[in-house]
């Protein structure tokens, strides 16, 4: 699934041993993910998802968190506003939460074979 984001993907994921825990702060407003032992999270973004369609191809893309608003001129956002996975601070929309977690691990630099 294509992501649109201005958050760069981390490149040093393989440098950490598999025994190093990944720390996740899944707040209702912001999502933070990083490595245990570091003072700051590696990736921080707003905990929202938008799924607009490309105007010319009709392909649906996933926009997670903060994004470059100039890119959205190429997408039809009339049917898909930003959505949160939370309702009263409890995860309610599990499909949206899955998009957020996929995005977070992608930006952390994880490849599917090593995440456990």
C-alpha positions as CSV (number, residue, x, y, z in Angstrom):
1,X,0.0,0.0,0.0
2,X,1.5,3.4,-0.9
3,X,2.1,5.9,1.8
4,X,2.3,9.7,1.4
5,X,4.5,11.2,4.1
6,X,7.1,13.8,4.8
7,X,8.6,11.6,7.5
8,X,11.8,10.0,6.3
9,X,12.3,6.2,6.6
10,X,15.0,5.3,9.1
11,X,17.9,3.4,7.6
12,X,19.6,1.8,10.6
13,X,17.0,-0.8,11.6
14,X,19.3,-3.8,11.0
15,X,22.0,-2.2,13.3
16,X,19.9,-3.0,16.3
17,X,19.9,-6.6,17.7
18,X,16.6,-8.4,17.8
19,X,16.7,-8.3,21.6
20,X,16.4,-4.5,21.7
21,X,12.8,-3.6,22.5
22,X,10.8,-1.3,20.3
23,X,8.9,1.3,22.4
24,X,5.5,2.5,21.2
25,X,3.5,5.4,22.7
26,X,0.1,5.1,21.0
27,X,-1.5,8.3,22.2
28,X,-4.9,9.6,21.0
29,X,-3.3,12.6,19.4
30,X,0.3,11.6,18.5
31,X,2.0,8.2,17.8
32,X,5.6,7.8,18.9
33,X,7.9,4.8,18.2
34,X,11.6,4.3,18.8
35,X,14.2,2.1,20.4
36,X,14.5,1.4,24.1
37,X,17.6,3.1,25.5
38,X,17.4,6.2,23.3
39,X,16.3,9.5,24.8
40,X,13.9,10.5,22.0
41,X,11.4,8.5,19.8
42,X,12.7,8.0,16.3
43,X,9.3,8.7,14.6
44,X,6.5,11.0,15.8
45,X,3.4,11.8,13.8
46,X,-0.3,12.7,14.3
47,X,-2.4,9.6,14.9
48,X,-4.8,10.1,12.0
49,X,-5.4,8.4,8.6
50,X,-6.9,9.7,5.4
51,X,-7.6,7.5,2.3
52,X,-8.2,9.7,-0.8
53,X,-8.2,8.6,-4.4
54,X,-5.9,9.9,-7.0
55,X,-7.8,12.2,-9.4
56,X,-6.4,10.7,-12.7
57,X,-5.9,7.0,-11.9
58,X,-8.5,6.4,-9.2
59,X,-6.0,4.6,-7.0
60,X,-6.6,4.8,-3.3
61,X,-3.6,5.9,-1.2
62,X,-3.1,6.0,2.5
63,X,-2.1,9.3,4.1
64,X,-0.9,8.8,7.7
65,X,-0.1,11.6,10.1
66,X,1.3,14.8,8.9
67,X,1.7,15.2,5.2
68,X,2.7,17.7,2.5
69,X,-0.6,19.5,1.7
70,X,0.7,20.5,-1.7
71,X,0.6,16.8,-2.7
72,X,-3.1,16.6,-1.9
73,X,-4.0,18.7,-4.9
74,X,-3.6,15.4,-6.9
75,X,-6.2,13.6,-4.8
76,X,-9.9,13.7,-4.4
77,X,-10.3,14.2,-0.6
78,X,-14.1,15.0,-0.7
79,X,-15.1,11.5,0.5
80,X,-12.2,10.8,2.8
81,X,-11.5,13.2,5.7
82,X,-8.9,12.5,8.4
83,X,-10.0,9.8,10.7
84,X,-8.7,8.7,14.1
85,X,-8.7,5.1,15.4
86,X,-9.9,6.3,18.8
87,X,-13.3,7.0,20.3
88,X,-13.1,8.4,23.9
89,X,-9.4,7.5,24.1
90,X,-10.0,3.8,23.3
91,X,-9.0,2.2,20.0
92,X,-12.3,1.7,18.2
93,X,-11.4,1.5,14.5
94,X,-9.0,-1.4,14.2
95,X,-8.5,-1.0,10.4
96,X,-7.2,2.5,10.9
97,X,-5.0,1.3,13.8
98,X,-3.5,-1.3,11.4
99,X,-2.6,1.5,8.9
100,X,-1.0,3.5,11.6
101,X,1.1,0.6,12.9
102,X,2.1,-0.5,9.4
103,X,3.2,3.1,8.7
104,X,5.1,3.4,12.0
105,X,7.1,0.2,11.5
106,X,7.8,1.2,7.8
107,X,9.1,4.6,8.9
108,X,11.2,2.9,11.6
109,X,12.8,0.9,8.8
110,X,11.4,-2.5,9.7
111,X,11.3,-5.2,7.2
112,X,8.5,-7.7,7.7
113,X,10.8,-10.7,8.3
114,X,12.4,-9.3,11.5
115,X,9.4,-7.8,13.4
116,X,8.2,-10.1,16.1
